[in-house]
Amino acid sequence: MPVKHADQVPAQAVQAGQGVTIQVLIGPDEAPNFALRRFTIRPGGWMPLHTNRVEHEQYVLQGRGRIAIGEQVHEVRAGDVVYIPAGAAHWYRNIGTEDFVFLCAVPNLPDEIVILDPREPQA
């Protein structure tokens, strides 16, 4: 389907975190090279420290978040662009009072998610 509205795509809970959902807006069955996902992290929500085999290109749509990439922690807000290299350890936390929402593009390549620390990030 070349055009659809994001609200037509069901959100699924991300089990590794707390208060996080994902929508696969464009999946590998729809486009040959990249998938596009929308993540929503509710106030107080987070995703734990993990790695992926594939890189991530992200664009923050709404809210405020804290993202660790390797040893660096970044505060981001709507309009910020984030690049996470393949294999880099990273985590996310909503630090605002509204939903933290971002788009995430990844290549359609085999991925492996490795949870390095399942606990809530403390930074």
C-alpha positions in Angstrom: 0.0 0.0 0.0 1.8 3.2 -1.1 -0.3 5.5 1.1 -1.9 4.9 4.5 -2.5 6.9 7.7 -0.4 6.0 10.7 -3.5 5.7 12.8 -4.5 2.7 10.7 -1.4 0.8 11.9 -1.9 -1.1 15.1 0.5 -0.3 18.0 2.1 -3.2 19.8 3.7 -3.2 23.2 7.5 -3.4 23.4 8.0 -6.1 26.0 11.6 -5.2 26.9 10.6 -1.8 28.3 7.9 0.0 30.2 5.2 2.2 28.6 6.5 1.7 25.1 4.7 0.9 21.9 5.8 0.4 18.3 4.0 0.8 15.0 5.6 -0.6 11.9 4.5 2.0 9.4 6.4 0.6 6.5 7.6 -3.0 6.9 10.0 -5.1 4.9 7.0 -6.6 3.0 6.2 -3.1 1.7 9.6 -1.6 0.8 12.7 -3.4 -0.3 15.4 -1.4 1.5 14.2 0.2 4.8 11.5 -0.2 7.4 9.9 2.8 9.1 8.6 2.5 12.6 7.0 4.9 15.1 7.8 4.5 18.8 5.7 6.1 21.6 7.1 6.2 25.1 4.6 7.3 27.7 5.6 9.7 30.5 7.8 7.7 32.9 8.4 5.0 30.2 11.7 3.6 29.1 13.5 1.0 27.0 16.5 -0.8 28.5 20.2 -0.8 27.5 20.5 -2.9 24.3 22.2 -3.3 21.0 21.0 -4.0 17.5 22.8 -5.4 14.5 21.5 -2.7 12.3 21.8 1.1 12.4 18.9 3.4 13.4 18.1 6.8 11.9 15.5 8.6 14.1 13.5 11.8 14.0 11.8 13.1 17.2 8.2 14.1 16.5 6.9 15.0 20.0 8.0 15.3 23.6 11.3 15.1 25.4 13.6 12.1 25.9 16.9 11.1 27.1 18.9 8.7 24.9 22.2 7.1 25.8 24.4 6.0 22.9 27.5 4.3 24.1 28.8 6.4 27.1 27.1 9.6 26.0 23.7 10.7 27.2 21.7 13.1 25.0 18.5 15.1 25.8 16.3 15.3 22.7 13.1 17.0 21.8 10.8 17.5 18.8 12.8 18.3 15.7 16.0 16.5 16.8 17.6 13.9 14.6 19.4 10.9 16.1 21.8 8.4 14.6 22.6 5.1 16.4 25.4 3.1 14.7 24.9 -0.6 14.3 26.1 -2.5 17.4 26.1 0.6 19.6 24.6 0.1 23.1 21.7 2.5 23.7 18.6 3.1 25.9 15.7 5.6 25.9 13.7 7.4 28.7 10.8 9.8 28.5 11.7 12.8 30.7 8.7 14.9 29.9 5.0 15.1 30.8 3.7 14.1 27.3 4.4 11.1 25.1 7.9 10.9 23.6 7.3 10.0 20.0 9.9 9.3 17.3 10.2 7.8 13.9 12.9 5.2 13.4 14.2 4.0 10.0 16.2 0.8 9.9 17.6 -1.2 6.9 15.8 -4.4 6.0 18.6 -6.6 7.0 18.8 -9.4 9.6 18.7 -7.8 13.1 19.4 -9.2 16.5 18.4 -7.3 19.6 20.6 -8.1 22.7 19.4 -6.7 26.0 22.5 -5.8 28.0 20.7 -4.6 31.1 16.9 -5.2 31.5 16.6 -2.7 34.4 15.3 0.8 34.1 18.0 3.3 33.0 19.0 5.5 35.9 20.4 8.5 34.1 
